[in-house]
Every structure is written in C-alpha cells, then in structure tokens.
Amino acid sequence: MEFCRDFQSGRCHREACKYMHAEPAPIAQPGAGFGGVSDVAGMLGVSGQKAELTLEVLRRIVLTRRAVEAWIGTDDPEVDEVLRGCYVRVLVNKGAQGERTYRLQEVTGRTDAGALLTLYGDQAGPCRIDHISNAFLTQSELSSWLTMMDYCGSAVPTAHAVLDKLRQIKTYIQYCEADLT
C-alpha cells in the first residue's frame, strides 16, 4: 500500500489515515485490514467474476469502530458512498455470563444522529457506533451471515465486488491525502 507523505514522516494525525495506513498483516492472519489492491486478487486466489467469497477476502471491507468513528463525523458527502457496501461486526446480544454475540451487517448509509444504517438479511435499521466491534470477523459469524442471506434470498457480494469496493476506499483515501497537500 502506498502511504501519504505525512504518514511516512510521522506527521499524519488523521484517524482514518492512521487506520487505513496501518501495515497490513500477512494474509494468513486474521484481520489483514486494507492492504494493497493490485496484488490482493492474486494473493487471495481471486480470479474470474464468480470467485468464491472467503473470510480473508471479506475482511478487507469490514470496518472497525475506530474507522467508522473517523469517517462518521465528516461532512463530506462522498463518505456515504464509501461507507455504503462496507460491513461492520455488530454486537446484538450480551449474555448473563459476559459472552457476546456479534453479527456481520452491511452498511447502507448513515443517519444525521451519527449512527450507521445497516442491513442484516432483509432486516434494516440504525446501528449505534458503540455496538460496532473493533475485533476481527470470525468464520462462524461469516457462516451465520451467509445462511441468513441465503434464507432471505439476498445477494452475496462476489470476491471481485469486494475488491472493487476496496479500490473505491483506497481511491477516496488518496483523494483526501491529495486534498491535504
């Protein structure tokens, strides 16, 4: 991934920039974050328009609470387009013994009150920022989401669609960096 000049010199203090410029972990590790796009398809074995969606591929566009907090407060209307189609891991239940249940939800927009609008299968609604997780998506959460999507007859993004979204995110970040210089 290319870093902005301010990040390389240690002068970049924007939260979104810090998050997006975090050095990506190797693909085999959970939560590789936003790595470079041009080589991601090859590294993940994505070829053809019908490539299977895997945990490693989808994790590239699952936003953490830190990233959402950095973007949600901005007045830039382009943020809505960048957020739309990303995913978040949302707390839906806190058990008596402290165990927590999370669901993968698609971001469809944001509210004026600083919350995200999300979609889980065919159920839409607002999502408070404090319910968004900073932890990485798990295989069981992905499997539950895929089961719900199948049950509702909702479309699941292809691996190629995820990579296109990743390109859109990277382009927006580069636009913001150019705007600061």
N, C-alpha and C positions, 0 to 999 in steps of 0.2 A: 504494500500500500504506500502511496506517496503521502508524505507529511507536509503540512504547510511550513513556511519558513519560520514562523513564530513558534510552532511546536518544536521544530528541530533545535532552535536556540533556547528553548525553555521559557519563552515569553508568552506562550498562548495560554490564556486563563479561562477560555470559554468552556463551560461544562460539556456541551455537545462535542466540541472539538477534542477534549480530553478523552471522552468515551470512545468516539469514533477512531481516534488515533492510537488507542491502546494497542500494543503489539499483539497481533493475533496469536493464539496458541496453535500448536500443531493440530491438524485436522482430527487426529485420533482422540484428542482430548475434548471433553465437553465444553460447550460454550465458546467456540472459536471466535465468536464476535464477528465484526465486519472486516474480513480480510480483503486482499486484492481481488478484483473481479475477473480480470482477464485470464488468470490461471486457475481460478476456482473450479470452473467447469471440468477441466482436465483432472485436477486433483481429486475431485469428488466423483469422477467417473460419469459425469453427466454428458450424455450425447443424445441427439435427437430430440424432437419436441415432446415426446411422450415418456421421457426419462422418469423413473420412479422417484417419488418424494421420500427422502430419508430424513432421519433426525439430524444428521450432520448438515444437510442442505437447508432444512427449515430453520435451524438455529441461527442462520445468518441474518434472518429478518425478524427474530424475536427480540423485542426491545426490553431493556431492564427499566426499573423505576427511575434510575438515575438519568437514563437517556430521555425518557418521557418528560421528567421534570425540567430538563434542559430545553426541550422544544415546546412544551405546552404553553408556557407563558409568553411566547413571542407573538408579535402582531403580524408576522409575515404570513400572508395567505397561502404561500407555497408550502408551508409546513403541513397544512391539511392534506395536500396531495401526497406529500412524502409519508405522512403517518398512515394514510388510508392504504390498506393492503399489507401493513406490517402486522405482527402478532405480539401479544403480551401473555404472560403467565399470571393468572388472576386467582387470588385467594377467595374460595367460595364457601369454605366451612372450617371452623376451628373446633376440634373435638375437646371433650372434657379432660382428656389426658395430655392435651397440648399438641396432638397431631393435627396437621393441617392438610386440607385438600385443595389442590390447585387445578385450574382448567386453562387450556390454551384457548384464547379468544382472538378473533380478528378485529383489528382496529378499523372502524368505518368513518371516524371523524372525531371532533372534539366539541365540547359544549362551551358556552360563554362562562360557565362557572368553574372552568379549569378541570373538568373531568373528560375522560375519553368516552366515545361511543363505541361499543364493541358488539360483536356478533358471535354467538356460540350455536352452531347448527342453524336453526331458524329462529332463535331467541335473541332479540336485540335489546340493548339497554345501556345506561350510563355505567361507567366504572370509575370509582374513586381512585386517585393516584396512590393512596396509601394501601390499596389492596393489590397493587401490582408488585410482583416479586422481582428481586434482584438476582435470584438463583437461576440456574440453567434448566431448561425444559428437559423432562425425562422421557424415556421411551414409553413408559406406561401412560403418561399424560398425552403423548402423541397418539398412541393407540386408542385411547378413550375418545379423543377428538376425531380421529378417522372413523371410528364406529358411529359417533353421533352424526358426522357429515353424511355417512352412508345411509343411516336411518332416515335422515331428513331429505335425502336426495339432493344435497347441496354439493356443488362442485368443489373439488380439492385442487389447489394450485399444482401445476407441474413443477418439476425441478427447474425447468427453463424459466417459468414465470417468476420463481423465487430469485433466480439470477438476474432477471430483468429488473426486479424491484431493487435488488442490491445495487445495480448500476444507477438507478434513479437516486438512491440515497447518496451514493458516492458523488454523483454529479451535483446534487444540491449542496453537499458539504464543500466541494471545490468552488462552487459559486459563492458561498458565504465567505470562504477564505479569500477569494479574489476581491470581494466587496470590501474587505477589511484593509487591503493593501493600497 
